[in-house]
Amino acid sequence: EVEEGWGDGVGQGILIERCRYLEESGCASVCINSCKVPTQNFFAKDMGIPLAMEPDYDTFECRFKFGVLPKSQATDEVFASPCFAQCPSKSRGRHPTSEEDCATLLPDGEYDAAVRG
């Protein structure tokens, strides 16, 4: 039940203490392409509430910040994350070293158009 005066969600947030999706996939690009971008896009386009999601790849937490525009791909540090040691793509030889950024991330323009309008 929604309390009276709940409003538009601005200034509200949720902390997912342990994201099983991120933990089980073991892949930053799966997090970004299958969760972060579509969820931010859904809230912005369908719910009318900007949402910035901030996954923490060290703790597997994810912070939802309602009423906050997501950062552009160029300024969002999650896009610069190297491939995880347990990344399934890396184990198949797609990324020779863990220092490389994950090659399966959305191109800048596609991401920014999807979540920033």
C-alpha positions as CSV (number, residue, x, y, z in Angstrom):
1,E,0.0,0.0,0.0
2,V,1.3,3.5,-0.9
3,E,1.2,6.0,1.8
4,E,-0.5,9.3,1.2
5,G,2.0,12.0,0.2
6,W,4.4,9.5,-1.3
7,G,4.8,11.7,-4.3
8,D,6.8,11.3,-7.5
9,G,9.6,9.2,-6.0
10,V,12.2,12.0,-6.1
11,G,14.7,11.6,-3.4
12,Q,13.6,7.9,-2.7
13,G,15.9,5.0,-3.1
14,I,16.4,1.3,-2.7
15,L,19.5,-0.7,-1.8
16,I,19.7,-4.2,-3.1
17,E,22.1,-5.7,-0.7
18,R,23.1,-8.7,-2.8
19,C,22.0,-8.8,-6.5
20,R,21.7,-12.4,-7.4
21,Y,21.4,-11.5,-11.0
22,L,24.8,-9.8,-11.0
23,E,26.3,-12.4,-8.8
24,E,25.1,-15.4,-10.8
25,S,25.8,-14.0,-14.2
26,G,29.4,-13.0,-13.2
27,C,29.4,-10.5,-16.0
28,A,29.4,-6.7,-16.0
29,S,27.9,-6.5,-19.5
30,V,25.0,-8.8,-18.5
31,C,24.3,-6.5,-15.6
32,I,24.4,-3.4,-17.8
33,N,22.6,-4.7,-20.9
34,S,20.0,-7.0,-19.3
35,C,19.2,-5.1,-16.1
36,K,20.6,-1.6,-15.6
37,V,19.7,-0.1,-19.0
38,P,16.3,-1.8,-19.4
39,T,15.2,-1.0,-15.8
40,Q,16.3,2.7,-16.1
41,N,14.6,2.9,-19.5
42,F,11.4,1.3,-18.1
43,F,11.1,3.7,-15.2
44,A,11.9,6.8,-17.4
45,K,9.6,5.9,-20.3
46,D,6.8,3.9,-18.8
47,M,6.6,5.2,-15.2
48,G,7.8,8.8,-15.8
49,I,10.4,8.7,-13.0
50,P,14.1,9.1,-13.8
51,L,16.1,6.3,-12.2
52,A,19.9,6.0,-11.7
53,M,21.1,2.5,-10.9
54,E,24.5,2.2,-9.4
55,P,25.8,-1.4,-9.2
56,D,28.8,-2.1,-7.0
57,Y,30.8,-4.9,-8.7
58,D,32.8,-5.5,-5.5
59,T,29.9,-6.1,-3.1
60,F,27.2,-7.1,-5.6
61,E,25.0,-4.4,-4.2
62,C,22.9,-2.2,-6.4
63,R,21.5,1.2,-5.4
64,F,18.4,2.6,-7.1
65,K,18.1,6.4,-7.0
66,F,14.7,7.6,-8.0
67,G,14.3,11.1,-9.5
68,V,17.9,11.1,-10.6
69,L,18.9,11.1,-14.3
70,P,21.4,8.3,-15.0
71,K,24.9,9.4,-15.9
72,S,25.9,9.3,-19.5
73,Q,27.9,6.2,-20.6
74,A,31.0,8.4,-20.9
75,T,30.9,9.5,-17.3
76,D,29.4,6.4,-15.6
77,E,32.3,4.4,-14.1
78,V,30.4,1.1,-14.3
79,F,31.0,1.1,-18.0
80,A,34.8,1.1,-17.5
81,S,34.7,-2.0,-15.4
82,P,37.1,-4.7,-16.6
83,C,35.8,-8.2,-17.2
84,F,35.2,-10.2,-14.0
85,A,37.5,-13.1,-13.3
86,Q,34.5,-15.4,-13.4
87,C,33.0,-13.9,-16.5
88,P,31.7,-16.6,-18.8
89,S,32.7,-14.6,-21.9
90,K,36.3,-14.4,-20.6
91,S,36.4,-18.1,-19.9
92,R,35.5,-18.7,-23.6
93,G,38.5,-16.6,-24.7
94,R,36.7,-13.4,-25.7
95,H,38.8,-11.3,-23.4
96,P,42.5,-12.3,-23.1
97,T,43.2,-10.3,-19.9
98,S,41.1,-9.0,-17.0
99,E,42.4,-5.5,-17.7
100,E,40.2,-5.1,-20.8
101,D,36.8,-3.5,-20.7
102,C,34.0,-5.9,-21.4
103,A,33.5,-5.9,-25.2
104,T,29.8,-6.7,-25.1
105,L,28.6,-3.3,-23.7
106,L,26.1,-1.2,-25.6
107,P,27.6,1.5,-27.8
108,D,27.6,5.0,-26.2
109,G,24.9,6.5,-28.4
110,E,22.6,3.5,-28.0
111,Y,22.8,3.6,-24.2
112,D,22.5,7.3,-23.9
113,A,19.4,7.4,-26.2
114,A,17.8,4.5,-24.3
115,V,18.1,6.0,-20.8
116,R,18.6,9.7,-21.2
117,G,16.1,10.3,-24.0
